[in-house]
Amino acid sequence: MPQYYIWTIGCQMNKAESQRVADYLGLLSYKATRSLRSADLVVLNTCVVRQSAEDKVLGTLGYVKGIKNYNPDLFVLVTGCFVNSNIQQLRRNFPHVDLFFKPGDYVKLAKWAERLRIVPPKTGLPLTKNTTVCAFVPIIRGCDNFCSYCIVPYRRGREKSRPVKEIVCEVDRLVSCGTKEVTLLGQNVNSYGHDLPRKPDLSDLLNELNSIDGLVRIRFLTNHPKDMSQKLIKAIASLGKVCEHVSLPLQSGDDDILKAMNRGYTGEQYRQLIHTLRSDIPEIAISTDVIVGFPGESDEQFDHTLAVLEKIQFDTVHVATYSPRLGTIASREYRDDVPFEIKKERLNKVEALQA
């Protein structure tokens, strides 16, 4: 039986998509292996949100190229946010890759398999066969926000929600296989449903999932502050299976930096939202993300971020240094003028504050 190896880097959405690819390869009679060198087919599920992630992708592509030099029959497939719209350029740069397919483009994967006559049963691409206690369930793909620093909308496209019925059926089936907890995923999960007929929102979906017998816990991430509605807050507070935890990226505590980031809210609006969440859900846990060293960020502006973090006292803070991404608004309009040493110093200060 041929073997496959999937290398995954990046967000939970990537992990969920890798699981779906694994399920599909199982239909093609491939078996998973833990050794890249022993695989007949390798899938690289990539991330380029930060330069450090892209460097790892490039390093792994080079490593796989070396393996393919010794094993020319090895199939190499690449997906994730490394795959941009210029597929021809990617093919020229990485001729050892057999297929580039965009995140979630399982149709292209299926057509490639059909061309090679690696034909699965005529059942279409499967929903995940995950039988673990906890499962990731993508509910919306893409992003319409275009934060100035973020490459995701350019690589994953505009927002596209899955129908409520389709999601409920998937979760129901997962529960029948032993899953107790699901995490609903989206680049901007709380904008779910705006593109669907009748425009159901995330709170409507949570209500539907809350009624599934055997499902114990429901989580969801990641949220955008501007889409955290009072209706959604009420659903978190009232639905017994929905965990009282919210991931709510702040990114900066300075209004000018937030505007340059195109975040769509002010520091005061964010603080008011936190106040509402804690007033309506006293036991809620709140995690956040912060970017330090955004172009033009002064010491004073960084101090504004520290002040917000000290005031709010998040349960968890994920901090990263700004990394320019080619093709984003920030990379075109702003000079990456904060020295790396200062970025690192600011990152250390945020981490020390959270410790």
PyMOL commands that set and color helices and strands:
alter all, ss='L'
color gray80, all
select helices_A, chain A and resi 12-27+36-38+51-70+87-93+106-115+152-156+164-176+189-191+202-210+225-227+230-238+255-261+267-280+299-312+329-333+340-354
alter helices_A, ss='H'
color red, helices_A
select strands_A, chain A and resi 3-8+31-32+41-46+75-80+99-100+134-141+160-161+181-186+217-221+245-247+285-292+316-321
alter strands_A, ss='S'
color yellow, strands_A
deselect
rebuild
show_as cartoon
